[in-house]
Amino acid sequence: MMSDLIPFQKLRFLLLCCLKNLKSIFGKALPFQHLKEIEVFDCPKLKKLPLDSNSAKNIKLLSRDREWWKELQGEDEATLNAFLPCFKSLRG
């Protein structure tokens, strides 16, 4: 029964802030059915989110750090391309 557990299944918003040593949220892509927005601030070691090209399509990704965005890694090129229209820098 535990193998059927899907972490963060009902998550709608995720704010990651000032987590200087955070490297990972989950080891593989997750099917976020309800996630609408991820905000990442001051998490310099976080380079990969648990998303793939399917789960990334409808999620808004916000960050204050454009350099963090440039270093973000995806499952594949399609994942990063899916993020492009969703990314918004909160710094002017």
N, C-alpha and C positions, 0 to 999 in steps of 0.2 A: 504493500500500500504506500509506503514512503517513496518508492520509485516513481509513483504517479504525481508526486507533489511538484507543482510549478511555482518556484519562488516569485514573489512580487506580483502575483496574478492580478490583484485588484488595484495595484498602484496607479495613481493618476498623475501625481507630480513628484519629481525627485529633485531636491536641492542638495548639492554637495559643496560645502563651503569650508575653507581653511583646514583641509585634510592633507597636510603636507606630505604624509607618508603613504597615502592611499594609492595603490597600484592597480587594483582590480575590484570590480563589484561582483562579478560572477565569471566563471571560466569559459562559458559558451554563450551564444546568442539566446535570448529568452523571448518568448512570444508575449510581448507586452500588449495585451488586448485593450487596455484602458489608458495607457500612459499617453499624456498629451504634451508634457513639457519636461525637459531636463535643464537645470541651471547648474553650471560648474564655475566655481570661483576659487582661486588659490588652491588648486589641487595639481601641482606641477608634475607629479609622478604618474598621474592617471593618464594613460595614453590610449586606452581601449575601453569602449563601452560595450555592454552585453547586447548588442544590436546587430542585425544583418540587414540586407537591402530591403527585405519585406517588413521588418519591424520598425525600420527607421523612416518609412515613408510619411507617416502622419504625426511625427513627433517634432516639436519645436525644440531646438538646441540653443541655449543661451549661454554666453560666456563674456566676461570682461576682458579676456586675454586672447587677442588674435594669434599670438605665438602658440598658445596651447592648441588652438584650432588647427594650426599648420602642422603640428606634431601628432595630431590624433590619428590613430591607426584603425582601419576597419577590417572586417573579415575578408573583404575583397574590394576591388575598385568600385563595384556597383554599390556597396554600402556607403563609401565616402561620397559618391555621386548622389546618392539618395539624401544625404545630409546637406549638400550644398544649398538647396533652396530653403532649407529649414533653419540654417544657422543664422543667428543674429548677434552681432557684437553689441554689448551694452555700453561700450565706451565710444565716445564721439570722435 
